[in-house]
């Protein structure tokens, strides 16, 4: 049954069950955990959903955006758990999930020692079998935006230089929707490492209005080495993505903040939801908000939810990037991906209350702060 409330955003793509053991403060280094024959005593596990569909989708729902979730799971115990967890967030949210007898549900074991970057043990399962044809055309009627995420973890979506992503986005655009794309890290030892990512990006980005990868992800896909982070690197990478066809590029920089650059082409902005002149040729950066970090699972997905919520609400570029940073910060105050996300009005109230930011630790010469804002504007702005 399709929900009766008009849907603004459809979130489609990767979905899995996340199992997150509680690790003690003494278990900080991977070398202390992964020892053959050693029994590691851990605390209770948080069992929740992972992937772009539940993370970004449920975060949007909690922010107050009417959202439809579309992902594929198996008709198995893990799949039933995924649907149950999603359903607890909203009775209608699992209505458009696809259940198949032919595939196994994806799952991830998240190893997240305090103060150490996360590690993942992941089975792609049903995600590898998802295609554009899994989308019911009726699910696109009247929507404002379609967000697709994690193609590196969805085998059929990246075959033939992303032909299935292009098909999905063409259908969304025909329905009058803005298209949005998030990526995932490519494991150099995985099947996804064999994809010609520059070729895929050249094929997909002309159909992508909002491109929202992390810097680490896009550097790998462009075949560029990891480098010291500064304004020049950010500007070069974002311009490459704009030249490939995207209208808006948001680069997630972990706890350092968010960087955004937009096209100077007015015609391309009109294709991206008829964006106003205030979006043309902008280069912005915002440092992360200062919070006590409990866990970073889903932080990037929730930052994107904040970005999309602000976008469909008609916020200005500087407001959108601020909302994205704020929602991402709310996420890390809790161990799981979505428990920390309030409604959008509460996020905006917290921003307006004088919420402090982390100190800027990037070299950004010739950048200027915008009036009454922690957002910086870069030299590439028009």
ChimeraX attribute file (.defattr): number of C-alpha atoms within 10 A of each C-alpha:
attribute: neighborCount
match mode: 1-to-1
recipient: residues
	/A:1	7
	/A:2	12
	/A:3	16
	/A:4	7
	/A:5	10
	/A:6	12
	/A:7	18
	/A:8	19
	/A:9	27
	/A:10	24
	/A:11	25
	/A:12	27
	/A:13	26
	/A:14	29
	/A:15	33
	/A:16	29
	/A:17	25
	/A:18	25
	/A:19	20
	/A:20	21
	/A:21	18
	/A:22	18
	/A:23	19
	/A:24	12
	/A:25	10
	/A:26	9
	/A:27	18
	/A:28	16
	/A:29	15
	/A:30	15
	/A:31	8
	/A:32	11
	/A:33	16
	/A:34	11
	/A:35	10
	/A:36	6
	/A:37	6
	/A:38	9
	/A:39	9
	/A:40	12
	/A:41	11
	/A:42	11
	/A:43	11
	/A:44	9
	/A:45	14
	/A:46	14
	/A:47	16
	/A:48	21
	/A:49	26
	/A:50	26
	/A:51	27
	/A:52	30
	/A:53	29
	/A:54	34
	/A:55	27
	/A:56	31
	/A:57	30
	/A:58	28
	/A:59	31
	/A:60	31
	/A:61	24
	/A:62	21
	/A:63	21
	/A:64	14
	/A:65	22
	/A:66	19
	/A:67	26
	/A:68	30
	/A:69	27
	/A:70	25
	/A:71	24
	/A:72	29
	/A:73	29
	/A:74	21
	/A:75	16
	/A:76	15
	/A:77	10
	/A:78	17
	/A:79	24
	/A:80	15
	/A:81	17
	/A:82	27
	/A:83	20
	/A:84	15
	/A:85	18
	/A:86	24
	/A:87	14
	/A:88	11
	/A:89	16
	/A:90	13
	/A:91	11
	/A:92	18
	/A:93	24
	/A:94	24
	/A:95	17
	/A:96	18
	/A:97	21
	/A:98	19
	/A:99	19
	/A:100	15
	/A:101	9
	/A:102	10
	/A:103	17
	/A:104	22
	/A:105	25
	/A:106	25
	/A:107	24
	/A:108	21
	/A:109	17
	/A:110	20
	/A:111	19
	/A:112	23
	/A:113	21
	/A:114	18
	/A:115	13
	/A:116	13
	/A:117	14
	/A:118	14
	/A:119	13
	/A:120	14
	/A:121	11
	/A:122	15
	/A:123	17
	/A:124	18
	/A:125	21
	/A:126	26
	/A:127	27
	/A:128	20
	/A:129	17
	/A:130	21
	/A:131	20
	/A:132	19
	/A:133	10
	/A:134	14
	/A:135	18
	/A:136	11
	/A:137	12
	/A:138	9
	/A:139	18
	/A:140	23
	/A:141	16
	/A:142	14
	/A:143	20
	/A:144	19
	/A:145	28
	/A:146	24
	/A:147	28
	/A:148	24
	/A:149	25
	/A:150	23
	/A:151	25
	/A:152	23
	/A:153	27
	/A:154	22
	/A:155	20
	/A:156	19
	/A:157	25
	/A:158	23
	/A:159	16
	/A:160	13
	/A:161	19
	/A:162	22
	/A:163	18
	/A:164	20
	/A:165	26
	/A:166	21
	/A:167	16
	/A:168	21
	/A:169	26
	/A:170	16
	/A:171	16
	/A:172	24
	/A:173	21
	/A:174	11
	/A:175	18
	/A:176	19
	/A:177	26
	/A:178	24
	/A:179	27
	/A:180	25
	/A:181	26
	/A:182	21
	/A:183	19
	/A:184	18
	/A:185	18
	/A:186	21
	/A:187	13
	/A:188	10
	/A:189	8
	/A:190	11
	/A:191	12
	/A:192	19
	/A:193	14
	/A:194	10
	/A:195	19
	/A:196	17
	/A:197	20
	/A:198	17
	/A:199	15
	/A:200	19
	/A:201	21
	/A:202	17
	/A:203	19
	/A:204	22
	/A:205	23
	/A:206	18
	/A:207	26
	/A:208	29
	/A:209	27
	/A:210	23
	/A:211	24
	/A:212	24
	/A:213	23
	/A:214	20
	/A:215	23
	/A:216	19
	/A:217	19
	/A:218	23
	/A:219	16
	/A:220	18
	/A:221	20
	/A:222	16
	/A:223	11
	/A:224	11
	/A:225	9
	/A:226	11
	/A:227	9
	/A:228	9
	/A:229	14
	/A:230	13
	/A:231	18
	/A:232	14
	/A:233	14
	/A:234	18
	/A:235	17
	/A:236	11
	/A:237	19
	/A:238	26
	/A:239	18
	/A:240	13
	/A:241	24
	/A:242	22
	/A:243	14
	/A:244	18
	/A:245	21
	/A:246	29
	/A:247	31
	/A:248	26
	/A:249	26
	/A:250	25
	/A:251	23
	/A:252	24
	/A:253	18
	/A:254	16
	/A:255	18
	/A:256	18
	/A:257	24
	/A:258	23
	/A:259	26
	/A:260	25
	/A:261	29
	/A:262	27
	/A:263	24
	/A:264	18
	/A:265	12
	/A:266	17
	/A:267	12
	/A:268	20
	/A:269	22
	/A:270	13
	/A:271	18
	/A:272	23
	/A:273	18
	/A:274	12
	/A:275	18
	/A:276	12
	/A:277	12
	/A:278	10
	/A:279	19
	/A:280	21
	/A:281	18
	/A:282	21
	/A:283	26
	/A:284	24
	/A:285	27
	/A:286	24
	/A:287	24
	/A:288	24
	/A:289	23
	/A:290	15
	/A:291	16
	/A:292	11
	/A:293	16
	/A:294	14
	/A:295	21
	/A:296	21
	/A:297	24
	/A:298	23
	/A:299	26
	/A:300	29
	/A:301	30
	/A:302	31
	/A:303	27
	/A:304	33
	/A:305	30
	/A:306	27
	/A:307	28
	/A:308	26
	/A:309	26
	/A:310	22
	/A:311	20
	/A:312	16
	/A:313	11
	/A:314	13
	/A:315	15
	/A:316	15
	/A:317	21
	/A:318	22
	/A:319	17
	/A:320	22
	/A:321	27
	/A:322	28
	/A:323	26
	/A:324	29
	/A:325	27
	/A:326	26
	/A:327	32
	/A:328	31
	/A:329	26
	/A:330	24
	/A:331	29
	/A:332	26
	/A:333	20
	/A:334	18
	/A:335	19
	/A:336	24
	/A:337	30
	/A:338	31
	/A:339	15
	/A:340	18
	/A:341	27
	/A:342	18
	/A:343	15
	/A:344	20
	/A:345	11
	/A:346	12
	/A:347	19
	/A:348	15
	/A:349	11
	/A:350	13
	/A:351	15
	/A:352	9
	/A:353	9
	/A:354	8
	/A:355	12
	/A:356	14
	/A:357	17
	/A:358	14
	/A:359	11
	/A:360	12
	/A:361	11
	/A:362	13
	/A:363	12
	/A:364	17
	/A:365	11
	/A:366	11
	/A:367	18
	/A:368	15
	/A:369	14
	/A:370	12
	/A:371	8
	/A:372	6
	/A:373	11
	/A:374	18
	/A:375	21
	/A:376	20
	/A:377	22
	/A:378	22
	/A:379	17
	/A:380	16
	/A:381	15
	/A:382	9
